[in-house]
Amino acid sequence: MDNDLDLTALRGFRTVLREGSFSAAALALRVPKSTLSKRVADLEADLGVRLIERSTRTLRPTQEGEVLAARADRLLGEAEDIRRALGESGGTPRGHLRLAVPQSFGNLLIGAIAARFRKLHPEVTLEIHFLDRAPDLLEEGFDGCLRFGPLEDSSQVARRLTHGQAMMVAAPDLPGLDSLRRPEDLARFDLVGLAMPWPGGLPLQNGEEEVVLPFEPPLRLGSHLAVRDAVVAGAGIGALPGIVCRPDLAAGRLVRVLPDWSTPRKAIYFVYPSAQSVTARLRAFIDHLVREMGED
Protein backbone atom coordinates (compact mmCIF):
# COMPACT_ATOMS: atom_id res chain seq x y z
CA MET A 1 0.00 0.00 0.00
CA ASP A 2 1.25 3.52 -0.87
CA ASN A 3 1.57 5.59 2.32
CA ASP A 4 0.97 8.89 0.49
CA LEU A 5 -2.69 9.94 0.59
CA ASP A 6 -3.75 11.58 -2.69
CA LEU A 7 -5.64 14.71 -1.60
CA THR A 8 -7.20 15.21 -5.03
CA ALA A 9 -8.61 11.68 -4.86
CA LEU A 10 -9.71 12.27 -1.26
CA ARG A 11 -11.57 15.42 -2.30
CA GLY A 12 -13.19 13.47 -5.12
CA PHE A 13 -14.28 10.70 -2.74
CA ARG A 14 -15.73 13.23 -0.30
CA THR A 15 -17.62 15.03 -3.07
CA VAL A 16 -19.09 11.77 -4.42
CA LEU A 17 -20.58 11.03 -1.00
CA ARG A 18 -21.82 14.59 -0.62
CA GLU A 19 -23.44 14.75 -4.08
CA GLY A 20 -24.79 11.19 -4.00
CA SER A 21 -23.45 10.10 -7.39
CA PHE A 22 -20.34 10.13 -9.53
CA SER A 23 -22.14 12.14 -12.22
CA ALA A 24 -23.19 14.93 -9.85
CA ALA A 25 -19.78 14.98 -8.18
CA ALA A 26 -17.99 15.20 -11.52
CA LEU A 27 -20.19 18.14 -12.44
CA ALA A 28 -19.48 19.88 -9.13
CA LEU A 29 -15.72 19.35 -9.48
CA ARG A 30 -15.75 20.11 -13.21
CA VAL A 31 -13.90 16.94 -14.20
CA PRO A 32 -14.93 14.05 -16.47
CA LYS A 33 -16.85 11.29 -14.70
CA SER A 34 -14.28 8.74 -15.88
CA THR A 35 -11.46 10.77 -14.29
CA LEU A 36 -13.30 11.00 -10.99
CA SER A 37 -14.12 7.30 -11.01
CA LYS A 38 -10.44 6.45 -11.59
CA ARG A 39 -9.34 8.74 -8.76
CA VAL A 40 -11.66 7.01 -6.30
CA ALA A 41 -10.63 3.58 -7.57
CA ASP A 42 -6.95 4.52 -7.19
CA LEU A 43 -7.64 5.76 -3.66
CA GLU A 44 -9.25 2.43 -2.82
CA ALA A 45 -6.28 0.59 -4.31
CA ASP A 46 -3.78 2.72 -2.38
CA LEU A 47 -5.61 2.16 0.90
CA GLY A 48 -6.31 -1.49 0.19
CA VAL A 49 -9.99 -1.23 1.12
CA ARG A 50 -13.27 -0.64 -0.65
CA LEU A 51 -14.69 2.78 0.22
CA ILE A 52 -17.95 2.91 -1.74
CA GLU A 53 -20.51 0.22 -2.47
CA ARG A 54 -21.88 0.83 -5.96
CA SER A 55 -25.08 -0.40 -7.57
CA THR A 56 -26.94 0.61 -10.70
CA ARG A 57 -29.13 3.06 -8.75
CA THR A 58 -27.43 4.00 -5.49
CA LEU A 59 -24.10 4.19 -3.75
CA ARG A 60 -23.20 4.24 -0.08
CA PRO A 61 -19.96 4.27 1.89
CA THR A 62 -18.58 1.06 3.32
CA GLN A 63 -17.63 0.97 6.98
CA GLU A 64 -14.09 1.94 5.99
CA GLY A 65 -15.50 4.68 3.77
CA GLU A 66 -17.46 6.14 6.70
CA VAL A 67 -14.28 6.27 8.78
CA LEU A 68 -12.40 8.08 6.02
CA ALA A 69 -15.30 10.46 5.31
CA ALA A 70 -15.46 11.47 8.98
CA ARG A 71 -11.83 12.59 8.83
CA ALA A 72 -11.67 13.86 5.26
CA ASP A 73 -12.89 17.41 5.93
CA ARG A 74 -10.23 17.97 8.61
CA LEU A 75 -7.50 16.52 6.41
CA LEU A 76 -8.53 18.63 3.42
CA GLY A 77 -8.85 21.75 5.55
CA GLU A 78 -5.38 21.31 7.04
CA ALA A 79 -3.90 20.69 3.60
CA GLU A 80 -5.54 23.87 2.30
CA ASP A 81 -4.14 25.89 5.22
CA ILE A 82 -0.65 24.59 4.44
CA ARG A 83 -1.06 25.37 0.74
CA ARG A 84 -2.15 28.92 1.48
CA ALA A 85 0.68 29.51 3.95
CA LEU A 86 3.38 28.21 1.59
CA GLY A 87 2.04 30.23 -1.32
CA GLU A 88 3.10 33.52 0.26
CA SER A 89 6.22 34.98 1.79
CA GLY A 90 6.58 38.19 3.76
CA GLY A 91 2.94 39.10 3.23
CA THR A 92 3.43 39.83 -0.49
CA PRO A 93 0.32 38.89 -2.50
CA ARG A 94 1.17 36.06 -4.89
CA GLY A 95 -0.38 32.80 -5.99
CA HIS A 96 -3.80 31.83 -7.29
CA LEU A 97 -7.31 32.90 -6.27
CA ARG A 98 -10.41 30.94 -7.28
CA LEU A 99 -13.54 33.03 -6.74
CA ALA A 100 -17.27 33.05 -7.52
CA VAL A 101 -19.54 36.02 -8.22
CA PRO A 102 -23.20 36.34 -9.31
CA GLN A 103 -23.68 36.46 -13.07
CA SER A 104 -25.04 40.02 -13.27
CA PHE A 105 -22.11 41.39 -11.26
CA GLY A 106 -19.69 39.26 -13.24
CA ASN A 107 -20.97 40.28 -16.65
CA LEU A 108 -21.14 43.99 -15.81
CA LEU A 109 -18.30 44.76 -13.43
CA ILE A 110 -15.83 42.03 -12.58
CA GLY A 111 -13.78 42.18 -15.79
CA ALA A 112 -12.63 45.76 -15.21
CA ILE A 113 -12.23 45.22 -11.45
CA ALA A 114 -10.09 42.13 -12.05
CA ALA A 115 -7.96 43.90 -14.65
CA ARG A 116 -7.18 46.77 -12.28
CA PHE A 117 -6.36 44.29 -9.50
CA ARG A 118 -3.92 42.41 -11.76
CA LYS A 119 -2.12 45.67 -12.56
CA LEU A 120 -1.65 46.26 -8.85
CA HIS A 121 -0.73 42.64 -8.03
CA PRO A 122 0.75 40.97 -11.13
CA GLU A 123 1.96 37.96 -9.12
CA VAL A 124 -1.63 36.94 -8.30
CA THR A 125 -3.57 34.94 -10.86
CA LEU A 126 -7.38 35.00 -10.85
CA GLU A 127 -9.98 32.39 -11.79
CA ILE A 128 -13.49 33.85 -11.43
CA HIS A 129 -16.63 31.76 -11.97
CA PHE A 130 -20.13 33.18 -12.47
CA LEU A 131 -22.61 31.43 -10.15
CA ASP A 132 -26.02 32.63 -8.98
CA ARG A 133 -26.12 29.92 -6.29
CA ALA A 134 -24.12 29.96 -3.07
CA PRO A 135 -21.21 27.53 -3.59
CA ASP A 136 -19.79 25.26 -0.92
CA LEU A 137 -16.46 27.04 -0.67
CA LEU A 138 -14.44 24.20 0.81
CA GLU A 139 -15.99 21.37 -1.19
CA GLU A 140 -15.75 23.23 -4.48
CA GLY A 141 -12.33 24.73 -3.87
CA PHE A 142 -13.24 28.44 -3.82
CA ASP A 143 -11.23 30.98 -1.83
CA GLY A 144 -14.31 33.18 -1.52
CA CYS A 145 -17.45 34.44 -3.23
CA LEU A 146 -19.58 37.53 -3.60
CA ARG A 147 -23.09 37.20 -2.17
CA PHE A 148 -26.13 39.38 -1.66
CA GLY A 149 -27.39 39.33 1.95
CA PRO A 150 -28.80 38.42 4.32
CA LEU A 151 -26.45 35.48 4.76
CA GLU A 152 -27.63 32.22 6.27
CA ASP A 153 -24.43 30.23 6.90
CA SER A 154 -23.03 31.53 10.19
CA SER A 155 -20.00 29.22 9.94
CA GLN A 156 -18.49 31.40 7.22
CA VAL A 157 -16.90 34.85 7.55
CA ALA A 158 -18.20 37.81 5.56
CA ARG A 159 -17.08 41.36 4.95
CA ARG A 160 -19.67 43.87 3.85
CA LEU A 161 -18.66 45.69 0.70
CA THR A 162 -21.61 47.97 0.00
CA HIS A 163 -25.39 48.00 -0.26
CA GLY A 164 -27.60 47.51 -3.30
CA GLN A 165 -31.25 47.98 -4.04
CA ALA A 166 -33.59 47.67 -7.01
CA MET A 167 -35.53 50.48 -8.63
CA MET A 168 -38.54 50.46 -10.94
CA VAL A 169 -37.65 51.25 -14.54
CA ALA A 170 -39.29 51.26 -17.97
CA ALA A 171 -38.63 52.26 -21.56
CA PRO A 172 -39.30 56.00 -21.92
CA ASP A 173 -42.01 55.48 -24.55
CA LEU A 174 -43.99 52.87 -22.58
CA PRO A 175 -47.63 54.02 -22.76
CA GLY A 176 -49.25 55.33 -19.59
CA LEU A 177 -46.17 56.17 -17.54
CA ASP A 178 -47.50 59.66 -16.79
CA SER A 179 -50.36 58.11 -14.83
CA LEU A 180 -48.10 56.40 -12.30
CA ARG A 181 -48.44 57.99 -8.88
CA ARG A 182 -48.35 55.19 -6.33
CA PRO A 183 -46.95 51.64 -6.26
CA GLU A 184 -50.51 50.31 -6.46
CA ASP A 185 -50.75 51.86 -9.94
CA LEU A 186 -48.29 49.26 -11.22
CA ALA A 187 -51.20 46.80 -11.36
CA ARG A 188 -52.26 48.46 -14.64
CA PHE A 189 -48.96 47.59 -16.35
CA ASP A 190 -47.24 44.47 -17.57
CA LEU A 191 -44.31 43.66 -15.32
CA VAL A 192 -41.06 41.88 -16.14
CA GLY A 193 -39.25 39.87 -13.49
CA LEU A 194 -36.89 37.05 -12.69
CA ALA A 195 -37.85 33.42 -13.13
CA MET A 196 -37.12 33.16 -9.40
CA PRO A 197 -39.81 35.59 -8.14
CA TRP A 198 -39.70 37.85 -5.10
CA PRO A 199 -40.87 35.65 -2.19
CA GLY A 200 -44.08 36.97 -0.72
CA GLY A 201 -44.42 39.83 -3.19
CA LEU A 202 -42.44 42.91 -4.22
CA PRO A 203 -41.50 45.18 -1.28
CA LEU A 204 -41.14 48.89 -2.06
CA GLN A 205 -40.06 51.61 0.36
CA ASN A 206 -40.33 55.39 0.40
CA GLY A 207 -38.65 56.57 3.56
CA GLU A 208 -40.60 55.03 6.44
CA GLU A 209 -43.50 53.96 4.23
CA GLU A 210 -43.45 50.42 2.85
CA VAL A 211 -45.86 48.46 0.68
CA VAL A 212 -45.68 44.87 -0.56
CA LEU A 213 -47.22 44.33 -3.98
CA PRO A 214 -48.34 41.07 -5.59
CA PHE A 215 -45.69 40.31 -8.17
CA GLU A 216 -46.64 37.77 -10.80
CA PRO A 217 -45.19 39.16 -14.03
CA PRO A 218 -46.31 37.61 -17.33
CA LEU A 219 -42.68 37.63 -18.48
CA ARG A 220 -40.08 36.00 -16.23
CA LEU A 221 -36.47 35.61 -17.30
CA GLY A 222 -33.39 33.90 -15.96
CA SER A 223 -31.16 36.90 -15.25
CA HIS A 224 -31.28 40.61 -14.47
CA LEU A 225 -29.54 41.29 -17.77
CA ALA A 226 -32.32 39.57 -19.71
CA VAL A 227 -34.93 41.49 -17.68
CA ARG A 228 -33.14 44.74 -18.54
CA ASP A 229 -33.11 43.93 -22.26
CA ALA A 230 -36.82 43.07 -22.21
CA VAL A 231 -37.69 46.30 -20.39
CA VAL A 232 -35.60 48.35 -22.84
CA ALA A 233 -37.54 46.62 -25.65
CA GLY A 234 -40.83 47.81 -24.16
CA ALA A 235 -42.09 44.62 -22.50
CA GLY A 236 -43.16 46.44 -19.35
CA ILE A 237 -41.85 47.72 -16.02
CA GLY A 238 -39.10 45.90 -14.14
CA ALA A 239 -37.35 46.09 -10.78
CA LEU A 240 -33.62 46.22 -11.50
CA PRO A 241 -30.52 46.70 -9.32
CA GLY A 242 -28.71 49.96 -9.85
CA ILE A 243 -25.56 48.27 -11.17
CA VAL A 244 -27.65 46.74 -13.97
CA CYS A 245 -29.74 49.70 -15.08
CA ARG A 246 -27.67 52.85 -14.39
CA PRO A 247 -25.86 52.84 -17.77
CA ASP A 248 -29.22 52.59 -19.60
CA LEU A 249 -30.73 55.31 -17.41
CA ALA A 250 -27.79 57.60 -18.22
CA ALA A 251 -28.13 56.84 -21.94
CA GLY A 252 -31.90 57.46 -21.96
CA ARG A 253 -32.81 53.90 -22.90
CA LEU A 254 -34.60 53.56 -19.57
CA VAL A 255 -36.36 55.95 -17.23
CA ARG A 256 -37.04 55.52 -13.57
CA VAL A 257 -40.70 55.26 -12.61
CA LEU A 258 -41.93 55.97 -9.08
CA PRO A 259 -38.48 57.52 -8.41
CA ASP A 260 -39.14 57.92 -4.69
CA TRP A 261 -39.71 54.17 -4.31
CA SER A 262 -37.19 51.33 -4.31
CA THR A 263 -36.74 47.89 -2.79
CA PRO A 264 -35.16 47.65 0.69
CA ARG A 265 -31.39 48.00 0.76
CA LYS A 266 -29.58 44.67 0.65
CA ALA A 267 -25.98 44.29 1.75
CA ILE A 268 -23.38 42.88 -0.64
CA TYR A 269 -20.78 40.71 1.06
CA PHE A 270 -17.55 38.98 0.24
CA VAL A 271 -17.69 35.57 1.94
CA TYR A 272 -14.76 33.29 2.77
CA PRO A 273 -14.47 30.03 4.73
CA SER A 274 -12.77 31.25 7.93
CA ALA A 275 -10.54 33.95 9.38
CA GLN A 276 -7.61 31.52 9.12
CA SER A 277 -8.15 31.18 5.37
CA VAL A 278 -7.30 34.84 4.63
CA THR A 279 -4.01 34.97 2.74
CA ALA A 280 -2.19 38.10 1.65
CA ARG A 281 -3.57 37.70 -1.86
CA LEU A 282 -7.15 37.22 -0.63
CA ARG A 283 -6.87 40.19 1.73
CA ALA A 284 -5.54 42.31 -1.12
CA PHE A 285 -8.44 41.32 -3.35
CA ILE A 286 -11.05 42.03 -0.65
CA ASP A 287 -9.51 45.45 0.04
CA HIS A 288 -9.54 46.12 -3.69
CA LEU A 289 -13.25 45.27 -3.88
CA VAL A 290 -13.98 47.62 -0.98
CA ARG A 291 -12.21 50.47 -2.76
CA GLU A 292 -13.90 49.71 -6.07
CA MET A 293 -17.39 49.45 -4.60
CA GLY A 294 -17.12 52.53 -2.44
CA GLU A 295 -17.97 51.40 1.07
CA ASP A 296 -16.00 49.99 3.99
PEUR-V290173 format. One record per residue. SS is DSSP state (A for helix, B for strand, O for the rest). PHI is phi in radians with two decimals (none if undefined). Layout:
# PEUR-V290173
SS & PHI
SS & PHI
This chain:
# PEUR-V290173
O & none
O & -1.30
O & -1.42
O & -1.50
O & -1.55
O & -1.32
A & -1.20
A & -1.11
A & -1.16
A & -1.10
A & -1.13
A & -1.11
A & -1.03
A & -1.13
A & -1.23
A & -1.03
A & -1.14
A & -1.17
A & -1.48
O & 1.57
O & -2.84
A & -1.18
A & -1.11
A & -1.16
A & -1.16
A & -1.09
A & -1.16
A & -1.13
A & -1.54
O & 1.06
O & -2.30
O & -1.09
A & -1.02
A & -1.10
A & -1.13
A & -1.12
A & -1.05
A & -1.17
A & -1.06
A & -1.18
A & -1.09
A & -1.14
A & -1.09
A & -1.09
A & -1.15
A & -1.12
A & -1.46
O & 1.32
O & -2.43
O & -1.58
O & -1.77
B & -2.32
B & -1.58
B & -1.90
O & -2.39
O & -1.18
O & -2.02
O & -2.37
B & -2.45
B & -2.64
B & -1.28
O & -1.29
A & -1.05
A & -1.15
A & -1.12
A & -1.13
A & -1.09
A & -1.16
A & -1.06
A & -1.13
A & -1.84
A & -1.13
A & -1.05
A & -1.13
A & -1.08
A & -1.19
A & -1.12
A & -1.13
A & -1.11
A & -1.17
A & -1.06
A & -1.14
A & -1.05
A & -1.13
A & -1.12
A & -1.31
O & -1.36
O & -2.38
B & -2.47
O & 1.15
O & 1.38
B & -1.36
O & -1.13
O & -2.75
B & 1.89
B & -2.03
B & -2.08
B & -2.01
B & -2.25
B & -2.33
B & -2.39
O & -1.06
A & -1.08
A & -1.09
A & -1.10
A & -1.09
A & -1.18
A & -1.64
A & -2.20
A & -1.20
A & -1.04
A & -1.20
A & -1.08
A & -1.14
A & -1.10
A & -1.17
A & -1.12
A & -1.13
A & -1.16
A & -1.35
O & -2.33
O & -1.16
O & -1.53
B & -1.83
B & -1.75
B & -2.12
B & -2.30
B & -2.08
B & -1.75
B & -1.75
O & -2.37
O & -1.56
O & -1.67
O & -1.51
O & -1.32
O & -1.42
A & -1.06
A & -1.26
A & -1.11
A & -1.69
O & 1.32
O & -1.68
O & -1.33
B & 3.12
B & -2.64
B & -1.70
B & -2.39
B & -1.66
O & -1.36
O & -1.31
O & -1.66
O & -1.82
O & -1.56
O & -1.31
O & -1.34
O & -1.67
B & -1.90
B & -2.35
B & -2.07
B & -1.29
B & -1.70
B & -2.93
B & -2.11
B & -2.34
O & -2.69
B & -1.75
B & -2.18
B & -1.50
B & -2.38
B & -2.70
O & -1.17
O & -1.09
O & -1.72
O & -1.13
O & -1.07
O & 1.58
A & -1.07
A & -1.12
A & -1.54
O & -1.33
O & -2.16
O & -2.29
A & -0.95
A & -1.07
A & -1.21
A & -1.10
A & -1.08
A & -1.48
O & -2.05
O & -1.25
B & -1.94
B & -2.18
B & -2.55
B & -1.37
O & -1.07
O & -1.61
O & -1.29
O & -1.10
O & -1.19
O & 1.40
O & 1.99
B & -1.69
B & -1.47
B & -2.24
B & -2.18
B & -2.41
O & 1.16
O & -1.50
B & -1.48
B & -2.42
B & -2.27
B & -2.10
B & -1.77
O & -1.02
O & -2.37
O & -2.25
O & -1.16
O & -1.26
B & -2.17
B & -2.16
B & -2.22
O & -1.48
O & -2.68
A & -1.10
A & -1.15
A & -1.18
A & -1.06
A & -1.01
A & -1.10
A & -1.17
A & -1.18
A & -1.02
O & -1.37
O & 1.63
O & -1.29
O & 2.63
B & -1.81
B & -2.26
B & -1.76
B & -2.22
B & -1.08
A & -1.01
A & -1.13
A & -1.50
A & -1.80
A & -1.03
A & -1.05
A & -1.29
A & -1.13
A & -1.12
A & -1.48
O & 1.49
O & -1.33
O & -2.30
B & -2.22
B & -1.50
O & -1.90
O & 0.83
O & -1.09
O & -1.46
O & -2.00
B & -2.71
O & -1.28
O & -1.01
O & -1.12
B & -2.18
B & -1.22
B & -1.94
B & -2.08
B & -1.81
B & -1.97
B & -2.44
O & -1.09
O & -2.85
A & -1.09
A & -1.26
A & -1.52
O & -1.45
O & -1.61
A & -1.05
A & -1.21
A & -1.20
A & -1.08
A & -1.11
A & -1.21
A & -1.08
A & -1.06
A & -1.13
A & -1.05
A & -1.06
A & -1.13
A & -1.17
A & -1.70
O & 1.43
O & -2.67
O & -1.69
